[in-house]
Amino acid sequence: MGPTIVLLSILLLLLLLSFVTVQQGTVAITTIFGKFRRILRPGLNFRIPLIERVFKKISVQNRSAELGFQAVTVDQANVNFTAMLLYSVFNSDEETVKNVAFKFVDDRNFMQALVRSVEGSVRAYVATKKQAEVLILRRDIVEAVKDQLDKTLEEWGYHLIDLQLNDITFDEEVMRSMAKVVASNNLKAAAENEGQALLITKTKAAEAEGNAIKISAQAEKEASQLKGQGIALFREEVARGMASAAKEMHDANLDSSLILFSMWTEAVKNFAQEGKGNVIFLDGSVEGMQKTMREMMAINAMDTDIQKSSNKK
């Protein structure tokens, strides 16, 4: 009875040791006497008890790691990077899993190699760029690092999914100098914009002034033409009226010089009423009046000749 119970207990224990549970998202590596045997997939797996043992369980899920490091640009500016790595096992094929399990002693050594590889790739790329270019080359840096590391990581059994450069900063002195450059560029741009605005304003003002002068000159020209036409019409009407009055006086056997005398007295009257000064100097002598009368008669004769010429036309 006793040996039977012991034998059954041993068999039950061996049976329990023959089953291994592998979690979802994980694969297990088994060895026999230290040599790779096979890969156990997620679920309940059978193994040879006491001989086949689980060497390592490997997660095939995505993993992340944060790191910070410094690089130097071609113009000797120190750049501080804060990055986040997103990586995973390349696939669950046997060769890939064997590389993941046996390439490195442990995960700590793998992470050290991965971080140093990323830092070296970033530093090599940044070393060819100027400090002013680094901030706008975030995506280019990521692509350059992935191009350089993809083959190496594949040999290790891993794949770099993404590299996010969360923060890119320069030394304090460099940041101050960059701020001064930005400020001076902004002032230069503002001055150029102000100069352009002033040039446009002056140009528009000159155009407006030129248009105003042109319009004013045109208006003066038209006003002069209208004024000349008005004076011509006035003289024509005066000449017509004087000719009619002279004809009536001639028909009445009166001297037409009375018309001129009447115009003379009317002129004297207008001088007195419309004059702005306090004193009006007029030649009131008989000789002066006769001279004025002769001049007015000459003008009357000239207007009569002009009227006749107009009528002939």
C-alpha positions as CSV (number, residue, x, y, z in Angstrom):
1,M,0.0,0.0,0.0
2,G,2.8,2.4,0.9
3,P,5.0,1.9,-2.1
4,T,2.0,2.2,-4.4
5,I,1.0,5.6,-2.9
6,V,4.6,6.8,-3.3
7,L,4.7,5.7,-6.9
8,L,1.3,7.3,-7.7
9,S,2.5,10.5,-6.0
10,I,5.7,10.5,-8.2
11,L,3.7,9.9,-11.3
12,L,1.3,12.7,-10.4
13,L,4.1,15.1,-9.8
14,L,5.8,14.1,-13.1
15,L,2.4,14.7,-14.8
16,L,2.1,18.1,-13.3
17,L,5.6,19.0,-14.3
18,S,4.9,18.0,-17.9
19,F,2.5,20.9,-18.5
20,V,3.5,24.5,-19.0
21,T,1.2,27.5,-19.4
22,V,2.4,30.3,-21.7
23,Q,0.6,33.7,-21.4
24,Q,-0.8,35.5,-24.5
25,G,1.7,37.9,-26.1
26,T,4.6,35.7,-24.8
27,V,6.6,32.7,-26.2
28,A,8.8,30.4,-24.2
29,I,12.2,28.9,-25.1
30,T,12.9,25.4,-23.9
31,T,16.3,23.6,-23.7
32,I,17.4,20.0,-23.1
33,F,20.7,19.8,-21.3
34,G,21.4,23.5,-22.2
35,K,20.7,23.1,-25.9
36,F,17.8,24.8,-27.7
37,R,14.9,22.5,-28.0
38,R,11.8,24.3,-29.3
39,I,9.4,27.3,-28.8
40,L,6.3,27.0,-26.7
41,R,3.3,29.1,-28.0
42,P,0.6,30.8,-25.8
43,G,-1.7,28.3,-24.0
44,L,-1.1,24.9,-22.3
45,N,2.0,23.1,-23.6
46,F,3.4,19.6,-22.9
47,R,7.1,19.2,-22.1
48,I,9.4,16.3,-21.1
49,P,9.5,16.5,-17.3
50,L,12.8,16.9,-15.6
51,I,14.7,17.0,-18.9
52,E,13.1,19.8,-20.9
53,R,13.1,23.0,-19.0
54,V,11.9,26.6,-19.9
55,F,15.0,28.7,-20.5
56,K,13.3,32.1,-21.0
57,K,9.9,33.6,-21.6
58,I,10.0,36.4,-24.2
59,S,7.3,39.0,-24.7
60,V,6.4,39.8,-28.3
61,Q,4.4,42.9,-27.3
62,N,5.6,46.5,-28.0
63,R,8.0,47.9,-25.4
64,S,9.1,51.5,-24.7
65,A,12.0,53.1,-23.1
66,E,13.0,56.7,-22.3
67,L,16.5,58.1,-22.6
68,G,18.3,61.4,-22.6
69,F,21.6,62.2,-24.2
70,Q,23.7,65.1,-25.7
71,A,25.0,65.7,-29.2
72,V,27.2,68.3,-30.8
73,T,26.5,70.1,-34.1
74,V,29.0,70.9,-36.8
75,D,29.3,74.5,-35.5
76,Q,30.1,73.1,-32.0
77,A,26.7,73.7,-30.3
78,N,25.6,71.2,-27.6
79,V,22.1,69.8,-28.2
80,N,20.2,68.0,-25.4
81,F,17.8,65.3,-26.5
82,T,15.0,63.6,-24.6
83,A,13.7,60.6,-26.6
84,M,11.2,57.8,-26.3
85,L,11.9,54.4,-28.0
86,L,9.2,52.1,-29.1
87,Y,10.4,48.7,-30.1
88,S,9.3,45.1,-30.2
89,V,10.4,41.6,-31.2
90,F,10.6,41.5,-35.0
91,N,8.3,38.4,-35.3
92,S,7.7,35.1,-33.6
93,D,9.6,32.9,-36.0
94,E,12.0,30.4,-34.6
95,E,15.2,32.1,-35.8
96,T,14.0,35.5,-34.6
97,V,13.1,34.2,-31.1
98,K,16.4,32.3,-30.9
99,N,18.3,35.6,-31.6
100,V,16.3,37.4,-28.9
101,A,17.0,34.7,-26.4
102,F,20.7,34.0,-27.0
103,K,22.2,37.2,-28.5
104,F,22.5,38.9,-25.2
105,V,23.2,37.7,-21.7
106,D,20.1,39.4,-20.3
107,D,17.6,42.3,-21.1
108,R,19.8,44.8,-19.3
109,N,22.7,44.2,-21.7
110,F,20.3,44.4,-24.7
111,M,18.8,47.7,-23.5
112,Q,22.3,49.2,-23.0
113,A,23.3,48.2,-26.6
114,L,20.0,49.6,-28.0
115,V,20.3,52.9,-26.2
116,R,23.9,53.4,-27.2
117,S,23.1,52.5,-30.8
118,V,20.3,55.1,-30.9
119,E,22.5,57.8,-29.3
120,G,25.4,57.1,-31.7
121,S,23.1,57.3,-34.7
122,V,21.6,60.6,-33.6
123,R,25.0,62.1,-32.7
124,A,26.5,61.0,-36.1
125,Y,23.6,62.7,-37.9
126,V,23.5,65.9,-35.8
127,A,27.3,66.3,-36.2
128,T,26.7,67.1,-39.9
129,K,24.1,69.8,-39.3
130,K,24.2,73.3,-37.9
131,Q,22.4,74.3,-34.8
132,A,19.9,76.4,-36.7
133,E,18.9,73.3,-38.7
134,V,18.4,70.8,-35.8
135,L,15.1,72.1,-34.6
136,I,13.4,71.7,-38.0
137,L,14.9,68.3,-38.7
138,R,13.1,66.3,-36.1
139,R,11.5,63.9,-38.5
140,D,14.7,63.6,-40.6
141,I,16.7,62.6,-37.6
142,V,14.2,59.8,-36.7
143,E,14.2,58.5,-40.3
144,A,18.1,58.6,-40.4
145,V,18.3,56.6,-37.1
146,K,15.8,54.0,-38.3
147,D,17.6,53.5,-41.6
148,Q,20.9,52.9,-39.8
149,L,19.5,50.6,-37.0
150,D,16.9,48.5,-38.7
151,K,19.3,46.0,-40.1
152,T,21.3,45.7,-36.9
153,L,18.2,45.4,-34.7
154,E,16.8,42.7,-37.1
155,E,20.0,40.7,-36.5
156,W,19.2,40.9,-32.8
157,G,15.6,39.9,-33.4
158,Y,14.1,43.3,-32.7
159,H,12.4,46.1,-34.7
160,L,12.6,49.8,-33.9
161,I,8.9,50.9,-34.4
162,D,9.3,54.6,-33.6
163,L,11.7,57.1,-32.1
164,Q,10.1,60.2,-30.7
165,L,12.3,63.2,-29.9
166,N,10.1,64.8,-27.2
167,D,12.5,67.6,-26.4
168,I,15.4,69.3,-28.2
169,T,17.2,72.0,-26.2
170,F,20.5,73.8,-26.4
171,D,22.9,75.1,-23.7
172,E,21.7,78.3,-22.0
173,E,24.3,80.4,-23.7
174,V,23.3,79.1,-27.1
175,M,19.6,79.7,-26.3
176,R,20.4,83.3,-25.4
177,S,22.3,83.9,-28.6
178,M,19.6,82.2,-30.7
179,A,17.0,84.4,-29.0
180,K,19.0,87.5,-29.9
181,V,19.3,86.4,-33.5
182,V,15.5,85.8,-33.7
183,A,14.9,89.2,-32.1
184,S,17.2,91.0,-34.5
185,N,15.6,89.2,-37.4
186,N,12.2,90.2,-36.2
187,L,13.3,93.8,-35.9
188,K,14.8,93.7,-39.3
189,A,11.6,92.3,-40.8
190,A,9.5,94.9,-39.0
191,A,11.8,97.7,-40.3
192,E,11.5,96.3,-43.8
193,N,7.7,96.1,-43.5
194,E,7.5,99.6,-42.1
195,G,9.7,100.9,-45.0
196,Q,7.5,99.1,-47.5
197,A,4.4,100.5,-45.9
198,L,5.9,104.1,-45.9
199,L,6.9,103.7,-49.5
200,I,3.4,102.6,-50.5
201,T,1.9,105.4,-48.5
202,K,4.1,108.0,-50.1
203,T,3.6,106.6,-53.5
204,K,-0.2,106.6,-53.0
205,A,0.0,110.2,-51.7
206,A,2.1,111.3,-54.7
207,E,-0.4,109.6,-57.0
208,A,-3.3,111.3,-55.3
209,E,-1.5,114.7,-55.4
210,G,-0.7,114.2,-59.0
211,N,-4.3,113.3,-59.8
212,A,-5.5,116.3,-57.8
213,I,-3.2,118.7,-59.7
214,K,-4.4,117.1,-63.0
215,I,-8.0,117.5,-62.0
216,S,-7.4,121.1,-60.8
217,A,-5.6,122.0,-64.0
218,Q,-8.4,120.5,-66.1
219,A,-11.0,122.4,-64.0
220,E,-9.0,125.6,-64.4
221,K,-8.7,125.0,-68.1
222,E,-12.5,124.4,-68.5
223,A,-13.2,127.4,-66.2
224,S,-11.0,129.6,-68.3
225,Q,-12.7,128.4,-71.5
226,L,-16.1,129.1,-70.0
227,K,-14.9,132.5,-68.7
228,G,-13.6,133.4,-72.1
229,Q,-16.8,132.3,-73.7
230,G,-18.8,134.4,-71.2
231,I,-16.7,137.5,-71.8
232,A,-17.0,137.0,-75.6
233,L,-20.8,136.6,-75.3
234,F,-20.9,139.7,-73.0
235,R,-18.9,141.8,-75.5
236,E,-21.0,140.5,-78.3
237,E,-24.2,141.5,-76.5
238,V,-22.7,144.9,-75.6
239,A,-21.6,145.5,-79.2
240,R,-25.1,144.4,-80.4
241,G,-26.8,146.8,-77.9
242,M,-24.5,149.7,-78.8
243,A,-25.0,149.1,-82.5
244,S,-28.8,149.1,-82.0
245,A,-28.6,152.3,-79.9
246,A,-26.4,154.0,-82.4
247,K,-28.7,153.1,-85.2
248,E,-31.7,154.5,-83.3
249,M,-29.9,157.7,-82.6
250,H,-28.8,158.0,-86.2
251,D,-32.4,157.6,-87.3
252,A,-33.4,160.3,-84.9
253,N,-30.6,162.6,-86.2
254,L,-28.8,162.5,-82.9
255,D,-25.0,162.3,-82.3
256,S,-24.1,158.8,-81.4
257,S,-21.3,160.1,-79.2
258,L,-24.0,160.7,-76.6
259,I,-24.0,156.9,-76.0
260,L,-20.3,157.0,-75.2
261,F,-20.8,159.9,-72.9
262,S,-23.6,158.0,-71.1
263,M,-21.2,155.0,-70.8
264,W,-18.5,157.3,-69.4
265,T,-20.8,158.6,-66.7
266,E,-22.0,155.1,-65.8
267,A,-18.4,154.0,-65.5
268,V,-17.7,156.9,-63.1
269,K,-20.8,156.0,-61.1
270,N,-19.7,152.3,-60.8
271,F,-16.2,153.3,-59.8
272,A,-17.7,155.3,-56.9
273,Q,-20.1,152.5,-55.8
274,E,-17.9,149.4,-56.3
275,G,-14.5,150.8,-55.6
276,K,-12.7,149.3,-52.5
277,G,-10.4,152.2,-51.8
278,N,-11.1,155.6,-50.2
279,V,-9.8,157.6,-53.2
280,I,-10.5,157.2,-56.9
281,F,-8.3,159.1,-59.3
282,L,-10.0,160.0,-62.6
283,D,-9.1,162.5,-65.3
284,G,-12.1,164.7,-65.1
285,S,-10.8,167.4,-67.5
286,V,-12.4,168.1,-70.9
287,E,-9.3,166.8,-72.7
288,G,-9.3,163.6,-70.6
289,M,-13.0,163.0,-71.3
290,Q,-12.5,163.7,-75.0
291,K,-9.6,161.3,-75.1
292,T,-11.6,158.6,-73.3
293,M,-14.5,159.2,-75.7
294,R,-12.2,158.8,-78.7
295,E,-10.9,155.5,-77.3
296,M,-14.4,154.2,-76.6
297,M,-15.5,155.2,-80.1
298,A,-12.5,153.3,-81.5
299,I,-13.5,150.3,-79.5
300,N,-17.1,150.6,-80.7
301,A,-15.9,150.8,-84.3
302,M,-13.8,147.7,-83.9
303,D,-16.6,145.8,-82.3
304,T,-18.9,146.9,-85.2
305,D,-16.3,145.5,-87.7
306,I,-16.1,142.2,-85.8
307,Q,-19.9,142.0,-85.8
308,K,-20.0,142.5,-89.5
309,S,-17.4,139.9,-90.1
310,S,-19.3,137.4,-88.0
311,N,-22.5,138.1,-89.9
312,K,-20.8,137.5,-93.2
313,K,-19.6,134.2,-92.1
